[in-house]
Each structure stands twice: as structure tokens, then as C-alpha cells.
Amino acid sequence: MPEKIFVLGFNGTDHQTVPDDWLSQIGNELIVFGQPHYFQALDVPASIKKVHQSSFETGFEKALDEIGRSNSSVLLLTSGDPGYFGPIRRLREKFPNTQLIISPAPSSVAVAAARLGINHEDATVISLVRKDPGGGLDLIQQLVEVGCEKLFVLTPSAASVFDALQILAASHLHPYKVDIFTDLGFESECHLSGKIQNATVPKFTLPEATYCILVCQALSNTTQYNQSNQSNLTPSHKFLQNNFYPAAATKATKRPTYTARGTMYTKPEIRDIIIAKISPWNLPHEATIWDLGAGSGAVGLDIALIRPDIKLIAVDKDPSAVQLIQQNAKELKLDVQTICANALDVIGSLPEPSAIFVGGGSIEVLNQVVGRFGSSVRIVATSVTLEGAAKYRQLLKNQVMVQIYATSALGISGNRLDGYNPIFISWTDTDNYV
């Protein structure tokens, strides 16, 4: 296995050099991975022998296996920014102890937007590359149904482009202007443009290309649709509409039942309020959430059902609680990282979070979390005691006391109200809080 993997983003030319500061680290032999036309554009000094070239076309996972068997320097050639729908996340998973040295270039999304003279920060971006195409097309369908106005689709083939165009044409909601780019940044770059109107797809003839990028912009008469339908969108659809990663939120239609320690778990109605304060549908794609003092894990697992792309880290010092979390996660087929430890001992080594939930009434943990992050991330905490609530209010500034009553049958006489214990929910304000 190589000690270092060099990842080079192409800068959109037919001539690409290796950064000077890499040459002394690479040595005399180099294994190169990438697309065939990248090999042709790569310029390395004659003193470095390219002992092998391998195309991702044979399969990305096969290429990763080849990398793992290598003792030579490895150079990966990618388009644009390798951390933006690129191979970095998979490399981190496959080679956690290998140093990645990365030189990014402008992403294909940024380049395509520049070609069109438009901004892309308000666009939804979907990649169909190295993914189940059916799942990606389902996401496009969801976005179209809620009136997405600007969409970038990265596709592995012309066939995927036409599948996406057919979905747009079948929506009947509004017309789209569509632009298709192939071989973006090279001399062979091709740009085709047209409009989808009256459920008709323009007749495009695409050249043979490994990757294409499709840019869809709703025409101006869609503005009224989006404004008038905003109030009717569910939270998950608002999440889609706000151009974050499209979660599979609509799949969790039945509330799960969690195994817990007696009555020591957060009731479902209370979880709804806590999750609303965390607002997971507005967190970035693949965000990290800490669940500290997780107990049965009910709050974090509910969030993972809403946002399966999120990395959930559940921490509890009680081994039996950690076993419960693992059991509940397994039953729901959720991938959750569990840590059996005092949260005070481990939070300094956890990856940076976008949101934190502090359960279990630990003022010491909350003090450390607030001292480290302030209001830069969303922090939500719960307390069942008046003394704890007062301290939480001072730290987090916002607080509500929630008292829930549930109806239950009282024999043949009728129904009565059974009250849950009151709970105080406190939270921070952040710049992106919804």
C-alpha cells in the first residue's frame, strides 16, 4: 500500500503538469490512474518512469484495489475539484492511514456555470457517476416535482443525459432551458443547448464522451409556481427546494419503535420538537452530528432516517446504552458510529460537527461544547430539572418547557390524559438557523 496518494485535478487544458513540489516526493516510478484522455494530456519529467496506467473505465473499485497493492507512488487524475463529487471520500474510507496530497482545479460545475455566465451557488447538484442511475433519476424526479429552478446533473454517459431530459419533459410543470457539455475544458469540448417545452425533448446528437454535465434552468414563468407552492411543501421538500443534498426523508413514513432502558428514552412527540430545533434538512450534504449522552439513540436515529447521508456519532458512557443504540441502528439498517466513553474524554478527537445534541443532562459536557463552538454550530440540549434548565438557558440563550399529554383508554368509561414529565429544550441561534 502506498504511503502517499497524489490527487491532481485537471485545470481544463490539453496540457497538464505535475506540481513542482510533488516531483521530489514521487521518486522514480509512478502509477497513474484516470481517464484515457487525461493520460494524453499529462506531462511528467523523463526521469520519472510511468510504470503503469489504469483507466477508471474498468471500474473505480478495481482501480482502488490496484492502488492498495502498489508500493510505488500513485497519481490519480480527476476532473476539476476531486473533493466535489470526486474520489476523496472513498479514498479516505479505503485508505484511512494513507496521506492524501491534493491539488484541486475548478470543478466542472463551476466551469459550466462560467461558460453560461450564471452563478451556481443557488443550484442543486446531483452526480450520477459511480452511483445507481435509478436512484439518481428518482432524485431528479423529486426535484422537478417541487419546482427546482436550477439543476446541474453530472452523468457518466449520454444515455443518462437523455433519461434526465425525459423526466424534465414529463413533469409538465414548466419549461426548461437545457445546456449539455462534454469533454469540458479540452479542445474536444462540445456544448449543446435547447429548450424543453410542451413535453418535447430537443433532438441532440452527442459525441462519444465518458462524462457529460447537464445544466437545467427553469424559464421565467416558473417563479410564480415556486412562490405559491412553498407553503405546501413538507420539510423534506423544503430541504430539496433549498438546494441542499436531496435526502431520502420521504421514505421514513412509519415512526420506528426503539428498544430502551425502561422509561429512559425521549418520547416521540418530544423528539419531533428537538429535531425541529436541530433542523437536519438544512444541514450540508454528509454533515456530521454528535449525539452526546445518546441513551437509546432515538433522537440521532430519527435524524438518520430523515437524512441517511449524515454521519451520526452517538456517544454514551454506559455500555448497555451503546448496545441499545447498535441494536436499534441494526434493526433500522442505519450506519451509525457508536462510542462507549465519557463524552468529555472524546469530543476533542471527534470530526467537526454541523450540529450537536446533548442529552442526559450533563452541564459539564454542554459547557465544553459551548466553550468550543459558541454559536458556530447548532447546539440543542435537554434537561428535566429546574436547576439544569436554568444553566442551559444561560448557556444557549433560547429555551422552551414542553409538557405533553397523551390520551389513553380508561376502561369502558372513556379516555383520559396521561402526562409525560415536563422537559426543557434549549438551543443556540446560528446564522443558518431555520
Summary of the structure (lengths in Angstrom):
residues: 434
radius of gyration: 25.4
end to end distance: 45.4
largest distance: 91.9
contacts: 1343
relative contact order: 0.08
helix: 36%
strand: 27%
